[in-house]
Amino acid sequence: MNIKQLLVDKTKAAFVKVGLPDSTNTGVTQSTKVEFGDYQINGAMAAAKLLKTNPRALAEQLLGALDLTDIASKVEIAGPGFINVTLKPEFIAAQLTQAAASPRLGVSENTAPQTVVVDYSAPNLAKEMHVGHLRSTIIGDAVVRALEFWGDKVIRQNHMGDWGTQFGMLIAHLEDKLAQGVDLESVALADLEDFYREAKKRFDDEAGFADKSRDYVVKLQSGDAHCQKLWQLFIDTSVKHSEEVYRKLNVTLGHEHIKPESAYNDMLAPIVDELKAKGIAVEDQGALVVFLHELADKEGNPSPFIIQKTGGGFLYATTDLAACQYRSHELAVDRIVIFTDARQALHFKQVELVARKAGLLREQTSYEHAPFGTMMGEDGKPFKTRTGGTVKLAELLDEAVSRALETVKAKSSDLTDDEIAEVARKVGIGAVKFADLSKNRTSDYIFSWDSMLSFEGATAPYLQYAYTRVRSILRRAGVDDSFQAPMQLLESQEKQLGLKVLQFEETLQQVMKDAQPNLLCNYLYELSGLFMGFYEACPILKDGIEPSVRDSRLMQSILVSKLLAKGLDLLGIDVMEKM
């Protein structure tokens, strides 16, 4: 059961009884302090303005109309009109018993599933994935996992950059290499970063090379067979690299989820023609531009949105408009969520405005850009190698596992070498992911090996170790996940832990709504901390404990272990039975 939703429903009924509309915001929230009860109803503050009455007087009316007899042991007014609700331990125990018997761990069934496109990762296929792709890839994947667990139909789309000027540049450079007698196969398998760097230097410095590159882009987009053959070499090599990274990262993207820019090529010209015909796009200095007055600057100059270059080439903007049409009309999705870095926020505002003007997005399709901040080095600057170069993501993950191996070796004495290697893999990859996912999506964060691999604080190793501790307790008690017993909450620590267990769905709902996996990270950390407090205050295996009390506490432990495993799985982080 979603306790918050239950309280919202009951509070709405009370609001209607005192003359407020059903749409009134109830203001139900989890209490921030134990002394304020378990939940607070804060809606009387705003609602009093509608009725032109005193908030506390309205709160007293609400208290008389609010029926929480079966679930609350205490309901009282505090301050100028807040209502504090303290739940009955018996009610919490009953809900925990149901959650323990549920394969969904008490998460209610989704009665109105949506179809959602989630656009994430989206590496540029001109070169290998680097640390700049980490956040999009793992934040998007965590949200996808949550949506699927809830029961929505999720369409993963990896909008890979396989089109544009950089490919004209690479093809031009490759042509010159081939003319010099370099073997095509060896070029295709060469280090993509080095090849890209050479081509970019020529593009920036060599007279005529940039124009040649742009000509190749137009040829490529026009379907020239030779250009497309060379282009395919870069695509195949890059996709192979990216799929290796996805496997290491434990993300759910596969080859079947690739929907690259080139997939929309046939849609681009008709969309441009439609925008011209509707008067939305106009010619300006040879290019086709949409001028958006809604995003005008302080001087009133409209924001320009170029959809076709002077030479006839299309841009990311055109492709993103085509993606809007495909997703909203052909796939008929309810929601589109796109994960990119915050620097692209203006671009996606422009895309949505133009797409809605042109009818490329249906009114009922929600279009959500979910921006994220930058991974910073400990010097406070964007994360780079010691020489100032781009950090390849595959190499970063290998280093994480290597560092974790040293840590695990120092802590583990009863594991085999193979077990230590497997634990190190899970700890290393988990540490990198949790360090990122635990930060607010929109914030920059400092990348630190020491903090992310620590077994203290809000880290993956801490949570993985917390899971193994709970499983160790269950092994010593001789029980497994099939164990069943009545639940009873005698101590305050048992009630606090039980309530946190039942708030899993509330957390999940917020993660999905706001695309913020850090909320789930915080929840799991708080759950682990409450379990430690419970374990210290409420003995489980100590001699003399009543069997019914012991069994109830074992049931709580099983539930906590299942939630830790499921929560970390939704973040794409593995657990282990021993550590």
VENKAQUI-V377617 format. One record per residue. RES is the residue in one small letter. PSI is psi in radians with two decimals (999 if undefined). NEAR is the number of other C-alpha atoms within 10 Angstrom. D_CENTER is the distance of its C-alpha to the mean C-alpha in whole Angstrom. Layout:
RES;PSI;NEAR;D_CENTER  RES;PSI;NEAR;D_CENTER
This chain:
m;2.45;19;24  n;1.75;17;22  i;-0.70;19;24  k;-0.76;18;23  q;-0.66;12;23  l;-0.78;13;27  l;-0.65;22;28  v;-0.83;18;27  d;-0.77;15;29  k;-0.61;16;32  t;-0.67;26;31  k;-0.73;21;31  a;-0.68;18;35  a;-0.69;21;36  f;-0.78;27;35  v;-0.68;15;37  k;-0.56;16;40  v;0.17;14;41  g;0.21;9;40  l;2.62;16;37  p;2.72;14;35  d;-0.41;15;32  s;-0.05;9;30  t;2.36;16;30  n;2.11;17;27  t;-0.43;23;28  g;0.53;16;26  v;2.20;20;25  t;2.79;16;23  q;2.47;17;23  s;2.51;16;26  t;-0.34;11;25  k;2.53;9;28  v;-0.62;10;30  e;-0.25;9;33  f;0.19;17;32  g;-2.81;20;31  d;-0.61;20;28  y;2.75;22;27  q;2.49;25;28  i;1.90;25;29  n;0.09;20;30  g;-0.36;24;30  a;-0.51;28;34  m;-0.88;20;34  a;-0.66;15;32  a;-0.51;22;34  a;-0.53;18;38  k;-0.63;11;38  l;-0.68;12;38  l;-0.05;13;41  k;0.92;9;42  t;3.02;13;43  n;2.31;15;42  p;-0.71;22;39  r;-0.65;19;40  a;-0.69;14;43  l;-0.69;21;40  a;-0.65;26;38  e;-0.69;17;41  q;-0.77;16;42  l;-0.69;24;38  l;-0.65;18;39  g;-0.48;12;42  a;-0.20;17;40  l;2.11;18;37  d;1.69;15;38  l;0.44;17;36  t;-0.76;11;39  d;-0.30;10;37  i;-0.37;18;34  a;2.44;18;35  s;-0.37;15;37  k;2.29;14;37  v;2.08;19;37  e;2.70;16;38  i;2.43;17;38  a;2.56;13;37  g;-2.49;8;38  p;-0.01;14;38  g;0.28;22;36  f;2.57;21;33  i;2.05;24;34  n;2.33;23;33  v;2.14;24;32  t;2.12;19;33  l;2.65;22;32  k;2.36;17;34  p;-0.61;23;34  e;-0.66;18;35  f;-0.79;15;33  i;-0.75;23;30  a;-0.72;22;32  a;-0.71;13;32  q;-0.63;20;29  l;-0.68;25;28  t;-0.73;20;30  q;-0.74;14;29  a;-0.67;19;25  a;-0.54;23;27  a;-0.04;13;29  s;2.29;12;25  p;-0.30;9;23  r;0.20;15;20  l;0.62;21;21  g;-0.05;21;22  v;2.23;19;19  s;2.86;13;21  e;2.50;12;21  n;1.91;11;20  t;-0.15;9;23  a;1.16;7;21  p;2.50;15;19  q;2.80;15;17  t;2.16;18;17  v;2.21;24;14  v;2.21;23;13  v;2.05;23;10  d;1.94;27;11  y;2.89;26;9  s;-1.34;27;11  a;0.97;24;14  p;2.77;24;17  n;2.08;21;20  l;0.17;23;22  a;-0.25;25;25  k;3.06;22;24  e;2.77;22;22  m;2.46;25;19  h;-3.12;19;19  v;-0.39;19;16  g;-0.30;20;15  h;-0.12;19;13  l;-0.87;20;11  r;-0.84;24;9  s;-0.76;22;8  t;-0.85;23;8  i;-0.55;26;6  i;-0.81;27;3  g;-0.73;27;4  d;-0.64;25;6  a;-0.74;27;4  v;-0.70;23;4  v;-0.82;29;7  r;-0.72;20;9  a;-0.79;22;9  l;-0.72;25;10  e;-0.68;15;12  f;-0.66;17;14  w;-0.54;20;14  g;0.13;16;16  d;2.70;18;15  k;2.00;16;16  v;2.28;19;13  i;1.84;18;15  r;2.38;21;13  q;2.11;20;14  n;1.66;22;14  h;1.19;24;16  m;2.41;22;18  g;1.69;19;21  d;0.42;23;24  w;2.75;25;26  g;-3.09;22;28  t;-0.65;19;30  q;-0.53;23;29  f;-0.58;26;30  g;-0.70;26;33  m;-0.80;25;34  l;-0.71;25;33  i;-0.72;26;35  a;-0.73;24;38  h;-0.71;22;38  l;-0.71;20;38  e;-0.77;14;41  d;-0.67;12;43  k;-0.76;14;42  l;-0.64;12;43  a;-0.44;10;46  q;0.03;9;47  g;0.19;8;47  v;2.40;13;44  d;2.28;11;43  l;-0.74;14;40  e;-0.74;9;38  s;-0.59;9;38  v;-0.76;16;36  a;-0.52;19;34  l;0.08;13;33  a;2.97;11;33  d;2.02;13;31  l;-0.63;19;29  e;-0.78;15;28  d;-0.76;11;32  f;-0.77;17;33  y;-0.73;19;30  r;-0.73;13;32  e;-0.81;13;35  a;-0.69;25;34  k;-0.66;18;33  k;-0.75;11;36  r;-0.70;17;38  f;-0.69;21;36  d;-0.58;10;36  d;-0.48;11;40  e;2.18;11;42  a;2.29;10;44  g;-0.33;10;43  f;-0.66;19;41  a;-0.74;20;38  d;-0.69;13;40  k;-0.71;16;40  s;-0.74;23;37  r;-0.62;20;36  d;-0.69;17;39  y;-0.58;24;37  v;-0.82;26;34  v;-0.73;19;36  k;-0.77;17;38  l;-0.83;24;34  q;-0.33;19;33  s;-0.05;14;37  g;0.31;11;36  d;2.16;13;39  a;-0.72;11;39  h;-0.80;11;40  c;-0.72;21;37  q;-0.56;16;34  k;-0.79;12;36  l;-0.69;19;35  w;-0.70;20;32  q;-0.53;13;31  l;-0.80;16;32  f;-0.68;21;29  i;-0.87;21;26  d;-0.74;13;27  t;-0.76;19;27  s;-0.74;22;24  v;-0.70;21;22  k;-0.78;12;24  h;-0.82;17;22  s;-0.66;25;19  e;-0.54;16;19  e;-0.71;11;21  v;-0.74;21;18  y;-0.69;17;15  r;-0.77;12;18  k;-0.70;16;18  l;-0.20;22;14  n;0.90;19;14  v;2.78;21;11  t;0.22;17;12  l;2.35;19;13  g;-3.14;14;17  h;-0.59;11;20  e;-0.22;9;20  h;-0.05;14;17  i;2.11;17;18  k;1.41;19;19  p;2.99;21;21  e;-0.66;22;22  s;-0.40;18;26  a;-0.36;16;25  y;0.12;17;26  n;-0.74;17;29  d;-0.28;12;31  m;-0.28;17;30  l;-0.90;21;30  a;-0.80;15;34  p;-0.64;11;34  i;-0.75;19;31  v;-0.76;20;33  d;-0.70;12;36  e;-0.71;14;35  l;-0.63;21;34  k;-0.81;16;37  a;-0.60;11;39  k;-0.03;11;37  g;0.25;11;38  i;-0.68;17;34  a;2.45;23;35  v;2.73;18;38  e;2.38;13;39  d;1.98;12;39  q;0.69;9;41  g;-0.26;12;41  a;2.83;16;37  l;2.18;23;35  v;2.48;22;33  v;2.16;21;32  f;2.03;19;33  l;1.80;17;30  h;-0.40;12;32  e;-0.40;12;30  l;0.56;16;28  a;2.65;13;31  d;-3.06;10;32  k;-0.47;7;34  e;0.00;6;37  g;0.12;10;36  n;2.24;13;36  p;2.73;15;33  s;2.11;17;30  p;2.42;15;31  f;1.76;18;28  i;2.26;21;30  i;-0.22;25;30  q;2.28;22;33  k;2.93;15;34  t;-0.67;13;38  g;0.02;11;38  g;-0.10;15;37  g;2.62;20;34  f;2.91;24;30  l;3.11;17;27  y;-0.67;16;23  a;-0.78;18;24  t;-0.75;24;26  t;-0.70;24;24  d;-0.59;21;21  l;-0.73;26;23  a;-0.68;26;24  a;-0.68;23;21  c;-0.84;23;21  q;-0.79;23;24  y;-0.83;17;23  r;-0.73;21;20  s;-0.69;24;22  h;-0.91;15;25  e;-0.78;9;25  l;-0.31;13;22  a;0.82;17;23  v;2.73;21;19  d;-0.47;18;18  r;2.41;18;15  i;2.18;20;14  v;2.19;19;10  i;2.18;22;10  f;1.96;24;8  t;3.00;24;11  d;2.78;19;13  a;-0.37;17;15  r;-0.28;11;18  q;0.20;13;17  a;-0.80;15;17  l;-0.77;12;21  h;-0.81;14;21  f;-0.43;20;18  k;-0.75;15;20  q;-0.78;21;23  v;-0.84;20;22  e;-0.77;20;21  l;-0.83;15;25  v;-0.75;22;26  a;-0.66;20;25  r;-0.68;17;26  k;-0.71;13;29  a;-0.08;18;30  g;0.28;14;29  l;-0.41;20;26  l;2.17;25;23  r;2.66;19;25  e;-0.61;11;25  q;-0.04;11;23  t;2.07;18;20  s;2.36;15;17  y;1.96;22;16  e;2.02;17;13  h;2.15;21;12  a;1.56;23;9  p;2.75;20;11  f;2.77;21;10  g;-2.94;17;13  t;2.49;21;15  m;2.14;21;15  m;2.62;16;19  g;3.01;15;22  e;-0.15;13;24  d;0.03;9;26  g;0.10;12;24  k;2.81;11;24  p;2.38;18;21  f;2.15;21;21  k;3.00;16;24  t;2.99;10;26  r;-0.48;8;29  t;0.06;6;31  g;0.12;9;29  g;3.04;9;27  t;2.37;16;24  v;2.07;16;22  k;2.38;18;21  l;-0.69;20;18  a;-0.71;20;20  e;-0.65;12;23  l;-0.76;15;20  l;-0.67;22;19  d;-0.71;15;23  e;-0.65;15;24  a;-0.77;23;21  v;-0.69;23;23  s;-0.78;15;26  r;-0.70;18;26  a;-0.60;26;24  l;-0.76;20;27  e;-0.71;13;30  t;-0.81;17;28  v;-0.70;19;28  k;-0.69;16;32  a;-0.44;9;33  k;-0.45;9;32  s;2.28;14;32  s;-0.33;10;36  d;0.31;10;36  l;2.59;14;34  t;2.94;10;35  d;-0.71;10;34  d;-0.70;9;32  e;-0.71;15;30  i;-0.73;21;29  a;-0.71;19;28  e;-0.73;16;25  v;-0.73;25;24  a;-0.69;24;24  r;-0.82;22;22  k;-0.69;25;19  v;-0.79;32;20  g;-0.87;27;20  i;-0.74;25;16  g;-0.68;30;15  a;-0.80;28;16  v;-0.77;24;15  k;-0.82;24;11  f;-0.65;25;11  a;-0.63;22;13  d;-0.89;23;10  l;-0.46;22;7  s;-0.17;21;10  k;2.58;19;11  n;2.28;15;10  r;-0.66;26;8  t;-0.08;14;11  s;2.62;12;14  d;2.75;17;15  y;2.72;20;16  i;2.19;19;19  f;2.11;20;18  s;2.04;13;21  w;-0.78;17;22  d;-0.80;9;24  s;-0.68;15;21  m;-0.48;25;19  l;0.09;24;21  s;2.57;16;23  f;0.26;18;24  e;2.55;13;24  g;-3.00;13;21  a;1.43;21;18  t;2.83;23;17  a;-0.79;31;16  p;-0.68;26;20  y;-0.80;20;21  l;-0.67;26;19  q;-0.70;27;20  y;-0.66;20;23  a;-0.71;24;23  y;-0.81;24;22  t;-0.58;18;25  r;-0.77;17;28  v;-0.76;23;27  r;-0.59;23;28  s;-0.71;14;31  i;-0.77;17;32  l;-0.67;21;32  r;-0.74;11;34  r;-0.52;9;36  a;-0.18;14;37  g;0.50;9;37  v;2.76;16;35  d;-2.95;13;32  d;-0.24;15;29  s;-0.11;9;32  f;2.38;13;34  q;2.45;16;34  a;2.68;16;36  p;2.61;14;36  m;2.43;26;34  q;2.39;24;36  l;1.74;21;35  l;-0.59;13;37  e;2.73;12;36  s;-0.61;13;34  q;-0.59;19;31  e;-0.73;24;31  k;-0.79;20;30  q;-0.75;20;28  l;-0.77;23;26  g;-0.71;26;26  l;-0.72;20;25  k;-0.72;18;22  v;-0.78;25;22  l;-0.19;22;22  q;0.17;19;19  f;-0.81;21;16  e;-0.69;20;16  e;-0.73;17;16  t;-0.79;20;13  l;-0.73;24;11  q;-0.72;16;13  q;-0.66;14;11  v;-0.80;19;8  m;-0.70;17;8  k;-0.80;11;11  d;-0.04;13;9  a;0.88;26;5  q;1.48;24;6  p;-0.33;30;5  n;-0.44;21;8  l;-0.65;20;10  l;-0.68;25;10  c;-0.81;24;11  n;-0.74;16;14  y;-0.82;20;15  l;-0.65;24;15  y;-0.76;21;17  e;-0.68;15;19  l;-0.77;25;20  s;-0.75;24;21  g;-0.72;17;23  l;-0.61;19;25  f;-0.72;25;26  m;-0.74;17;28  g;-0.69;15;30  f;-0.78;23;30  y;-0.63;17;32  e;-0.65;11;34  a;-0.35;13;35  c;1.54;20;36  p;2.49;14;37  i;-0.86;23;37  l;0.07;16;39  k;2.47;9;42  d;2.46;7;45  g;-0.13;9;46  i;2.32;13;43  e;2.35;10;44  p;-0.68;11;43  s;-0.66;13;41  v;-0.80;19;39  r;-0.84;20;38  d;-0.66;22;37  s;-0.74;22;35  r;-0.56;24;33  l;-0.66;25;32  m;-0.74;26;31  q;-0.72;26;28  s;-0.72;23;28  i;-0.78;23;27  l;-0.77;22;24  v;-0.76;26;23  s;-0.71;22;23  k;-0.71;19;21  l;-0.71;19;18  l;-0.78;24;18  a;-0.80;20;18  k;-0.77;18;15  g;-0.80;20;13  l;-0.62;22;13  d;-0.69;16;13  l;-0.44;22;10  l;-0.06;29;8  g;0.49;22;10  i;2.28;24;13  d;2.63;19;17  v;2.98;24;19  m;2.61;16;23  e;-0.55;13;26  k;2.71;17;28  m;999;24;27
